[in-house]
Amino acid sequence: MKKYLFDKPLREGFIKSRPNRFVMQVVVNGKIVRCFCPCSTRIGSLKFENIPCLLSANKNNGTQYTVEAISLNPLSAKRRSWIGINQTKINSYREHFFRNRQLNRILSKITSVKREYPLSRTRIDLLVDSTLIEIKTPLTSLSYKNKLSRDAAFNSYHRTVKHYKVLFNNVGNLKRAIVLHCFMYDANIYKDILSNIKNQRMRNIIIRATNSGVENWQVNLKIDVKGVRLNLKKA
């Protein structure tokens, strides 16, 4: 499979603290540097002290680096597995893998792609020909190599509920409707998509959507210092 390559290899550091949701204090070459955190939500139940990370150079946002990925491996580890946290990059990754026909199990023939497709007073990430695709990048609960790192009960569900409702209300008017769950690490395979969802309203809407024909796909991405690889699974 063709890898998504970064413009320049990422550099390593380690996070000393996360003073607010947009800033991380990172040790780079022995010095503490203020870095941009591209994920404004919670990241599992992690306490950001001495957490290894990968950094890309910044140009315009007032910080020297962006934290692209973190690792749950100890600082002493010679090899690390990385968890991507830059949710703004997911569309770039997705476009690369669609363009290089690495998501053919989901869509084999693509002639047109419309981004931010307006539908029922919301926007769905993609309309690919006659298929609606909404992309989710879960990070509030990390399911990693049979270890779970959970935060407090997941309660930021309103947007997800709205998207599932729009999809199942419109799936009959289109060829297909898909929710693409993109994990930017080697997450456990979904055995039950509802297993980490406690909110009853959200559970009910997902059940209704799935029974109406809305598909759930799981995509795992593997990140290293050079780029991103794809691992596709059916949820």
Buried (B, 14 or more C-beta within 10 A) or exposed (E): EEBBEBEEEBBBBBBBBBEEEBBBBBBBEEEEBEBBBBBEEBBBEBEBEEBBBBBBEEEEEEBBBBBBBBBBBEEEEEEBBBBBBBBEBBBEBBBBBBEBEBBEEBBEEBEEBEEEBEBEEBEBBBBBBEBBBBBBBBBBBBBBEEEEBBBEEBEEBEEBBBBBBBBBBBBEEBEBBBBBBBBBBBBBEBEEBEEBBEBEEBBEBBEBBBEBEBBBBBBBBBBBBEBBBBBBBEB
